[in-house]
């Protein structure tokens, strides 16, 4: 195998690896943002602490 061909193959492999890592980082950032937004959204829910404490039962 020629050194120039080997060099090109290694360079292409490095570029593919770098692109894969960049996409994975973008996905992780998106997931972190979504998680943060969901946490904030859940903090804003108005929860009545008296709900579910009393049950009306008639037989």
N, C-alpha and C positions, 0 to 999 in steps of 0.2 A: 504494500500500500504506500502510496506517495505521501510525503510529509505535508504537502499543501492540501491534499484531500482530507487527511487526518485532522489538520488544523481547522478546516472549514466545518467538519463534522462536529468537532469539539465546541466550536464557536456557536453552531446552531443548537447544540444540546444545552449550552449555558443560557442562550436566549430563551429557549423553551422553558427551562427551569425558572428563570427570572420572571417570565410572563405568568407561569402557573402560581408562583408565590405572590405576585402582585394581585392576581384575581382572588386568591385565598384571603389576603389581607383586606381587600375590599369587602368580601363577604363577611368577614369577622367584624369589620367596622359597622356594616349595615345591621348585623345581628345585635351588636352592642347598643346601637342607637334605638333599635326597635325595643329592646329590653328596657332601656331607660325610659322611653316614652310610655311603655305599658306600666312601669312602676309609678310614674307620675300620674297617669290616668287613674290608677287604682287608689292613689292617695286622695284624689279629688272626689271619690264616691261618697255620698252622704249615707252613712249607715246608722240606722236607728238601733240603739243598744237594747231597747225593750222588745224588739221583734223576736218572736220565738220563745219568750219566757213563760207565756201563759197559753194554755190550750183549753178551749171551751169544749167540754164533752157532755153530751146528753144521751141518755139511753132510753 
